[in-house]
Amino acid sequence: MNFKIKFLLSLFLLTGFFVNAQTGVTVVDSIYSNGIYRTYRLYRPTIYTGATSVPLILNLHGYTSNSFQQQIYGNFMPIADTANFLVVHPQGTKDGSNQPYWNAGISTIGANDLLFLSQLIDSLKATYNIDNNCVYSTGMSNGGFMSNYLACNLSNKIAAIAGVTGTIFTNWFSSCNPGRPVPVMHIHGTADPTV
């Protein structure tokens, strides 16, 4: 087989794989929170019908990243397609350096991301059949820190969290007092010089 045919065959197979791997729909929308419109990307698998309640996963981007990059990077879509859950990729606001971030208890000034994410959960529950006991948060780096902040301050809505390269800031560790124990999984690399 010559190179051109091999290339076209490979391209066809790869294209078919990616089309089949993500059969759902990404809804890009916003909610009004604390005086500004906050955007998000919600992945709804084709298997979701609304007939039964399903889990919701918040997948939070890292510092300088965004919701679109986190959707592609985290790539929960093929799993959602078979396990029937919704994945929301909210967008953080800009910090003083004009970089996207989550205000995970870092400062009393800036965006109230705790309020935004709480309102986002409520908004999605009003539209979709979400299991109240199965709302989870995960995130990369700053998104992992925000997931921990949610576990501390929103334990009435968040069932469990899993942070990747994100932990708890020491300035609010002693004040972390959730209303119930929240299961936590942390994923870190031993060569990570930042966290």
C-alpha positions in Angstrom: 0.0 0.0 0.0 1.4 3.4 -0.9 1.8 6.2 1.6 -1.2 8.2 0.3 -3.6 5.3 0.7 -2.3 4.5 4.2 -2.6 8.2 5.2 -6.2 8.4 3.9 -7.2 5.1 5.5 -5.6 6.3 8.8 -7.4 9.6 8.6 -10.7 7.9 7.9 -10.3 5.5 10.9 -9.3 8.3 13.2 -12.1 10.6 12.1 -14.6 7.8 12.6 -13.2 7.1 16.1 -13.6 10.7 17.2 -17.1 11.1 15.8 -18.2 7.9 17.5 -16.4 8.7 20.8 -18.3 12.0 21.3 -21.9 11.6 20.3 -23.5 14.2 22.7 -24.0 17.9 22.4 -22.1 20.8 24.0 -24.3 23.6 25.1 -22.6 27.0 25.5 -24.6 29.3 27.8 -24.3 31.7 30.7 -26.0 32.7 33.9 -26.1 36.1 35.6 -24.2 35.9 38.9 -23.2 38.8 41.2 -23.7 41.5 38.6 -22.0 39.8 35.6 -22.8 37.1 33.0 -20.7 34.0 33.7 -20.3 31.4 30.8 -20.1 27.7 30.8 -19.9 24.7 28.5 -22.3 21.8 29.3 -21.7 18.4 27.7 -25.0 16.5 27.4 -24.6 12.9 26.2 -27.0 11.5 23.6 -27.9 8.8 26.1 -29.4 11.5 28.5 -33.2 11.6 28.1 -34.2 13.4 31.4 -36.3 10.4 32.4 -34.1 9.5 35.3 -31.8 11.7 37.4 -28.1 11.7 36.5 -24.9 12.8 38.1 -23.3 16.2 37.3 -19.6 16.8 37.3 -18.1 20.3 37.5 -14.7 20.2 35.6 -12.8 23.4 36.4 -9.9 24.7 34.3 -6.5 25.7 35.7 -5.0 29.2 36.0 -4.5 30.8 32.6 -6.7 28.1 30.9 -10.4 28.2 29.9 -13.5 26.1 29.8 -13.0 25.0 26.2 -9.4 23.9 26.9 -10.5 22.0 30.0 -13.3 20.2 28.1 -10.8 18.9 25.6 -8.0 18.3 28.1 -10.2 16.5 30.7 -12.2 14.7 27.9 -14.9 13.2 30.1 -17.2 13.1 27.0 -16.7 9.5 25.9 -17.3 8.3 29.5 -20.4 10.5 29.8 -21.6 9.0 26.6 -21.7 5.5 28.1 -22.2 6.2 31.9 -24.9 8.9 31.4 -23.8 11.9 33.3 -23.6 15.7 32.5 -20.3 17.5 32.6 -20.2 21.3 33.0 -17.0 23.3 32.2 -17.5 26.7 33.8 -15.4 29.7 32.9 -13.5 31.6 35.5 -13.0 35.4 35.5 -9.8 37.4 34.8 -7.4 38.3 37.6 -5.3 41.5 37.9 -2.9 40.1 35.3 -5.8 39.5 32.9 -5.5 35.7 33.3 -8.5 33.4 33.7 -8.6 32.0 37.3 -10.8 30.8 40.1 -11.0 32.8 43.3 -10.6 29.8 45.6 -10.5 31.7 48.8 -7.4 33.5 47.7 -8.8 37.0 48.2 -11.8 38.7 49.5 -11.8 41.0 46.4 -12.5 39.8 42.9 -15.1 37.3 41.7 -17.3 35.4 44.1 -16.8 32.0 42.4 -18.3 30.1 45.3 -21.6 32.0 44.7 -21.3 31.5 40.9 -20.8 27.7 41.1 -23.6 27.3 43.6 -25.9 29.3 41.4 -24.7 27.3 38.3 -25.6 24.0 40.0 -29.0 25.4 40.9 -29.6 26.6 37.4 -28.6 23.3 35.8 -30.9 21.4 38.3 -33.8 23.6 37.2 -33.2 22.6 33.6 -31.9 19.0 33.8 -32.8 16.0 35.9 -29.8 15.9 38.2 -29.3 13.6 41.1 -28.9 16.0 44.2 -26.6 13.4 45.8 -24.3 13.0 42.8 -22.8 16.4 42.1 -19.1 16.2 42.0 -16.2 18.6 41.3 -12.8 18.1 39.7 -10.3 20.4 38.3 -6.8 21.0 37.2 -4.4 23.1 39.3 -6.3 26.3 40.2 -9.5 24.2 39.4 -8.3 21.6 41.9 -7.9 24.3 44.5 -11.4 25.6 43.7 -12.8 22.0 44.1 -11.3 21.9 47.6 -12.8 25.2 48.4 -16.2 23.9 47.3 -15.8 20.9 49.5 -15.1 23.2 52.5 -17.9 25.7 51.8 -20.5 23.9 49.7 -20.7 20.4 51.2 -24.5 20.6 51.1 -24.3 20.5 47.2 -21.0 18.8 46.5 -20.9 15.0 47.1 -17.1 14.5 46.5 -14.1 16.1 44.8 -11.0 15.0 42.9 -8.3 17.6 42.3 -5.4 17.3 40.0 -2.3 19.3 41.0 -4.5 21.4 43.3 -4.8 21.3 47.1 -5.9 23.6 49.9 -4.4 27.1 50.5 -2.9 27.3 54.0 -4.7 30.7 54.7 -8.1 29.0 54.8 -7.2 25.4 55.9 -8.0 26.0 59.5 -11.4 27.5 58.6 -12.4 24.6 56.4 -15.3 23.1 58.3 -17.8 21.4 56.0 -21.2 20.4 57.2 -20.4 16.8 56.6 -17.3 14.7 55.6 -16.6 15.1 51.9 -14.6 12.4 50.1 -11.5 13.8 48.5 -9.1 12.4 45.9 -5.9 14.3 45.1 -3.7 13.5 42.1 -0.1 14.9 42.1 3.1 14.3 40.2 6.3 13.9 42.2 8.1 16.1 39.7 5.6 19.0 40.1 7.7 22.0 41.2 4.6 24.3 41.6 2.1 22.5 43.8 
